Amino acid sequence: MDSFSLHPPSTVFFDLETTGLDASCDIVQLAAVSGGHTLNLFMVPRRPMQPGASRITGFSVRRQRLFLHHRPVLTSSLREALVSFITFLRMLGRPLLVGHNIRRFDCHVLARALDEFSLRSDFQKEVSGFVDTLPLARHLLKDSGLQSFKQENLVKTLLGVSYAAHNALEDVQALQKLYWALKPTANQIHQHIFTLDSLATAAVNQAPGRQSGLCERFSKALDIAREERAEERLDV
């Protein structure tokens, strides 16, 4: 057995809520959970909330204050939130970061924010890598007949519950339960691990003109749109 199987890292589930799905969107909420440890931070975005994102998430900005469902929330600066996230990860001993559909969107947004404040190196010292539960679930449930692998649908199907989606904290708490219900083996997890650096390398190699990084960021929006057209619902 390899060292990963013998000594698997701890697991942190994380999610971002943003001002929209464009390549320059800002982070509005960053949440993470690992067992009983929870981090939930809000930021006043520097870019306007897109109407669709605001309608789905409940976030709005008025007079430089952030509101969630019309109630003001305490906020940090983006840099303060990222430093707090790194400190949270350090406490957990280089964990594996797990999220749903993060490879195509969230990780790119996170990497851009880390780079803005020269925090990528500090961040990468504190993590073992990332796992995206979207391709993992598709692999584990390939014979299930499921048509939609959205997190909401997976939670409803496997756990029989609904939750307040599009709130980062609610999303990660639900994802933690879903992950343990999926019961991936150490080998299956290991096969799906990637890093921020591997994403950057793939973005350069996959398309001429270095446009694939931008395509990656928009792929999540396109995937969601396809599923939502079939289900006659809007997602972000």
Secondary structure, 3 states (H helix, E strand, C coil): CCHHHHCCCCEEEEEEEECCCCCCCCEEEEEEEECCEEEEEEECCCCCCCHHHHHHHCEEEECCEEEECCEECCCECHHHHHHHHHHHHHHCCCCEEEECCHHHHHHHHHHHHHHHCCCHHHHHHCCCEEEEHHHHHHHHCCCCCCCCCCHHHHHHHHHCCCCCCCCHHHHHHHHHHHHHHHCCCHHHHHHCEECHHHHHHHHHHHCHHHCHHHHHHHHHHHHHHHHHHHHCCCCC
